[in-house]
């Protein structure tokens, strides 16, 4: 009986020891995963910044893709252990990750022909047009296009585009994201190592509650890995292809804009404004006439009624009997008789 008690105590002690070991492993993995998760949040902020930077306005003022400030802030996270210390060094000059954006306004003689030639230039340099717009306004054709060209072919493509017409304005930005790219790779390796530890720990657990806890941590780690992979792929696409945002305007419009302050241009604008006013007045008059046709029957009916009333009044006046003649006035007395009657 004493032997049975000792064996029961031994099994209880081994079970408690296993539970303590499992708890300690979960606590350590929780700290590592928490650090990687905080770093992943800063990475997600960088993703949003880069997505807004891609939508740069055609005129030029667009922020480039997010800088490596998030990477420098996250490089001190606990997730970057001693195993990744050597891999956090910047890449050599030939392998640096640079995001290039060029904003170009070009005046050409024929906008439609220039637009087609821009598409041919993009294809000839191994790129493509990701967005384009061709519109007509005030009898003038304008076009805009966003070209994605391999970074090493971008200078050649720009030379060919500039040769299409006259450069009105040009602006370019270059953002070095090498530090962020290297830091993301190190963070991915650390999270993948944590994932392998969690899988090994799950294979050793037998308690349902502990399995569920490990599974929850494993899901969080895999989510952080996928987020970091998405950011790495985005940086790779942005650095492999340069972005050229191009606006094409007719040369006549550009010349008119350049001489907009001269007296002759002011006289021309005044003459065109007066023609616009006359055109508007004529349009209003014709519109009133076109929409007033239904008033004609009512006007004709009113004229007919007025004439009928006038005719009836004249007929009544003609049928009225003539007035009787006034009685004759009495004869006037002689002047002498009047004075004699007064004296008597």
C-alpha positions in Angstrom: 0.0 0.0 0.0 2.9 2.4 0.8 4.3 1.5 -2.6 1.0 2.5 -4.3 1.0 5.8 -2.5 4.5 6.6 -3.5 3.8 5.8 -7.1 0.7 8.0 -7.1 2.7 10.9 -5.6 5.4 10.4 -8.2 2.9 10.6 -11.1 1.3 13.7 -9.5 4.7 15.3 -9.2 5.6 14.5 -12.8 2.3 15.9 -14.0 2.8 19.1 -12.1 6.4 19.4 -13.4 5.1 19.1 -17.0 2.5 21.8 -16.4 5.0 24.2 -15.0 7.3 23.6 -17.9 4.5 24.2 -20.4 3.4 27.3 -18.6 6.9 28.7 -18.7 7.2 28.0 -22.4 3.9 29.7 -23.1 5.0 32.8 -21.2 8.2 33.1 -23.1 6.5 32.6 -26.4 3.9 35.1 -25.4 6.6 37.7 -24.8 8.2 37.0 -28.2 5.0 37.0 -30.1 3.8 40.2 -28.4 7.0 42.0 -29.4 6.6 40.9 -33.0 3.0 41.9 -32.9 3.8 45.4 -31.8 6.4 45.6 -34.6 3.7 44.3 -37.0 1.5 47.2 -36.0 4.1 49.8 -37.1 4.5 47.8 -40.3 0.8 48.1 -41.0 0.9 51.8 -40.5 3.7 51.9 -43.1 1.5 49.9 -45.5 -1.3 52.5 -45.3 1.2 55.3 -45.8 2.5 53.7 -49.0 -1.0 53.1 -50.3 -1.8 56.8 -50.1 1.5 57.8 -51.6 0.7 55.8 -54.8 -2.3 58.1 -55.5 -0.3 61.2 -56.2 -2.1 64.1 -57.9 -1.3 64.9 -61.5 0.0 68.4 -60.7 2.9 67.1 -58.6 2.3 67.3 -54.8 2.3 63.7 -53.8 4.0 62.1 -50.8 6.3 59.3 -51.7 6.1 55.8 -50.3 6.5 55.6 -46.6 10.1 56.1 -45.3 12.1 53.8 -43.2 11.3 55.6 -40.0 8.9 52.7 -39.0 11.7 50.3 -39.7 14.2 52.1 -37.5 11.6 52.3 -34.7 10.8 48.6 -34.9 14.4 47.5 -35.2 14.7 47.6 -31.4 11.8 45.3 -30.8 12.5 42.2 -28.8 11.4 40.0 -31.8 14.8 40.8 -33.5 17.0 38.6 -31.5 20.7 37.9 -31.7 20.2 35.5 -34.5 19.2 38.4 -36.9 21.8 40.9 -35.8 24.0 40.2 -38.8 21.1 40.3 -41.3 19.9 43.8 -40.1 22.8 45.5 -41.8 21.9 47.6 -44.9 22.2 45.9 -48.3 25.1 46.7 -50.6 24.7 49.6 -53.0 23.7 47.4 -55.9 20.9 45.8 -53.9 19.4 48.9 -52.3 15.6 49.3 -52.4 14.6 52.7 -53.8 11.0 53.8 -54.7 11.1 56.2 -57.6 8.2 58.5 -58.6 8.4 61.1 -61.5 5.7 63.7 -62.2 5.8 65.2 -65.7 3.7 67.9 -67.5 4.2 67.9 -71.3 2.7 70.1 -74.0 2.4 68.4 -77.4 1.0 69.4 -80.8 -1.4 66.5 -81.1 -2.5 65.0 -77.7 -4.1 61.9 -79.1 -1.0 61.0 -81.2 1.2 61.7 -78.2 -0.9 59.5 -76.0 -0.5 56.6 -78.3 3.2 57.1 -78.5 3.5 57.1 -74.7 1.8 53.7 -74.6 4.3 52.4 -77.2 7.2 53.8 -75.2 6.0 52.1 -72.0 5.8 48.7 -73.8 9.1 49.1 -75.5 10.8 49.6 -72.2 9.2 46.5 -70.6 6.6 48.4 -68.7 2.9 49.1 -68.9 0.3 51.8 -68.3 -1.5 51.2 -65.1 -4.0 54.1 -65.4 -5.0 56.5 -68.3 -7.5 59.2 -69.0 -8.3 60.9 -72.4 -10.9 63.7 -72.2 -12.1 66.7 -74.3 -12.9 70.0 -72.7 -13.6 73.4 -74.5 -12.7 71.9 -77.9 -9.3 70.8 -76.5 -8.1 67.3 -75.8 -6.1 66.5 -72.7 -4.7 63.2 -71.5 -3.1 61.8 -68.4 -1.4 58.4 -67.8 0.5 56.5 -65.1 3.4 54.4 -66.4 5.1 51.6 -64.5 8.5 51.0 -66.0 11.4 48.9 -64.7 13.7 51.1 -62.5 16.8 50.4 -64.7 14.9 51.5 -67.8 13.2 54.5 -66.3 15.9 57.1 -67.4 15.7 55.9 -71.0 11.9 56.0 -71.0 12.0 59.6 -69.6 14.3 60.7 -72.4 11.9 59.3 -75.0 8.9 60.9 -73.4 10.5 64.3 -73.2 11.2 64.2 -76.9 7.5 64.1 -77.6 7.0 67.8 -76.9 7.9 70.6 -74.5 8.4 69.9 -70.8 6.3 72.4 -68.8 7.2 71.0 -65.3 9.0 67.9 -63.9 9.4 66.6 -60.4 10.9 63.4 -59.1 11.2 61.7 -55.7 13.4 58.8 -54.6 12.7 57.1 -51.3 15.2 54.6 -49.9 13.3 51.7 -48.1 16.3 49.4 -47.7 16.4 49.5 -43.9 12.7 48.8 -43.7 13.0 45.9 -46.2 15.9 44.3 -44.2 14.1 44.7 -40.9 10.9 43.1 -42.3 12.9 40.1 -43.4 14.5 39.7 -40.0 11.1 40.0 -38.3 9.6 37.4 -40.6 12.4 34.9 -39.8 11.8 35.5 -36.0 8.1 34.9 -36.3 8.6 31.8 -38.4 11.0 30.4 -35.7 8.3 31.2 -33.1 5.8 29.4 -35.2 7.9 26.2 -35.3 8.3 26.3 -31.5 4.6 26.6 -31.0 4.0 23.7 -33.4 6.5 21.6 -31.4 4.8 22.6 -28.1 1.4 21.7 -29.4 2.6 18.2 -30.3 3.7 17.7 -26.7 0.5 19.0 -25.0 -2.3 16.8 -23.9 -4.6 19.2 -22.1 -7.4 20.6 -24.1 -7.2 24.1 -22.5 -3.5 24.3 -23.2 -3.9 23.1 -26.8 -6.5 25.9 -27.4 -4.2 28.5 -25.8 -1.3 27.4 -28.1 -3.6 27.4 -31.1 -4.6 30.9 -30.4 -1.0 32.1 -30.2 -0.2 30.2 -33.4 -3.0 31.9 -35.2 -1.7 35.3 -34.1 1.8 34.5 -35.2 0.7 33.3 -38.6 -1.4 36.5 -39.1 1.7 38.6 -38.3 3.8 36.6 -40.8 1.2 37.1 -43.6 1.1 40.8 -42.9 4.9 41.2 -43.1 5.0 39.1 -46.3 2.4 41.4 -47.8 4.5 44.5 -46.9 7.7 42.9 -48.3 5.9 42.0 -51.6 4.6 45.6 -51.8 8.0 47.1 -51.3 9.4 44.7 -53.9 6.9 45.8 -56.5 7.4 49.5 -55.8 11.1 49.3 -56.0 11.3 47.0 -59.1 9.1 49.4 -61.1 9.4 53.2 -61.3 6.2 55.2 -61.5 5.9 58.0 -64.1 2.8 60.2 -63.9 2.3 62.1 -67.1 0.0 64.9 -68.2 -0.4 65.8 -71.8 -1.8 69.3 -72.8 -2.1 70.8 -76.3 0.6 73.3 -77.2 -2.0 76.0 -78.1 -3.4 75.9 -74.6 0.1 76.1 -73.2 0.9 79.2 -75.3 -2.4 80.9 -74.4 -1.6 80.3 -70.7 1.8 81.8 -71.1 0.5 85.0 -72.7 -2.4 85.3 -70.4 -1.3 88.7 -69.0 -0.8 90.6 -72.2 -3.2 93.4 -73.4 -4.0 91.5 -76.6 -5.0 88.4 -74.6 -7.2 90.6 -72.4 -8.9 92.0 -75.5 -9.4 88.5 -76.9 -10.9 87.3 -73.6 -13.3 90.3 -73.6 -14.4 89.7 -77.1 -15.0 86.1 -76.4 -16.9 86.9 -73.3 -19.2 89.3 -75.2 -19.9 86.6 -77.8 -20.7 84.2 -75.0 -23.2 86.8 -73.6 -24.9 87.3 -77.0 -25.0 83.5 -77.5 -26.7 83.1 -74.1 -29.3 85.8 -74.8 -30.1 84.3 -78.2 -30.4 80.9 -76.6 -32.8 82.2 -73.9 -35.0 84.0 -76.6 -35.2 80.9 -78.7 -36.0 78.7 -75.7 -38.9 81.0 -74.7 -40.3 80.9 -78.3 -40.0 77.2 -78.5 -41.7 76.6 -75.2 -44.5 79.3 -75.8 -46.3 77.6 -78.7 -49.0 76.3 -76.4 -49.9 80.0 -75.5 -51.1 80.6 -79.1 -54.5 79.0 -78.8 -55.2 81.0 -75.6 -54.1 84.2 -77.3 -56.3 83.6 -80.3 -59.3 82.8 -78.1 -58.7 86.0 -76.1 -58.6 88.1 -79.3 -61.8 86.5 -80.7 -63.6 87.1 -77.4 -62.5 90.8 -77.3 -63.7 91.4 -80.8 -67.0 89.7 -80.1 -67.6 91.8 -77.0 -66.8 95.0 -79.0 -69.2 94.0 -81.8 -72.0 93.3 -79.4 -71.6 96.7 -77.7 -71.8 98.4 -81.1 -74.9 96.5 -82.0 -76.6 97.4 -78.8 -75.8 101.0 -79.3 -77.3 100.9 -82.8 -80.5 99.3 -81.7 -81.1 101.9 -79.0 -84.1 104.3 -80.0 -83.2 107.9 -80.6 -83.8 110.4 -77.8 -86.9 112.6 -78.2 -86.3 116.2 -79.5 -86.0 118.9 -76.8 -89.1 121.3 -76.5 -88.6 124.7 -78.2 -87.5 127.5 -76.1 -90.0 130.4 -75.4 -89.5 133.5 -77.5 -87.6 136.3 -75.9 -89.6 139.5 -74.9 -88.7 142.9 -76.5 -86.4 145.0 -74.5 -88.9 148.0 -74.3 -91.7 145.9 -73.0 -89.5 144.5 -70.3 -88.5 148.1 -69.0 -92.2 149.3 -69.1 -93.3 146.4 -67.0 -90.6 147.1 -64.5 -91.6 150.8 -64.2 -95.4 150.1 -63.7 
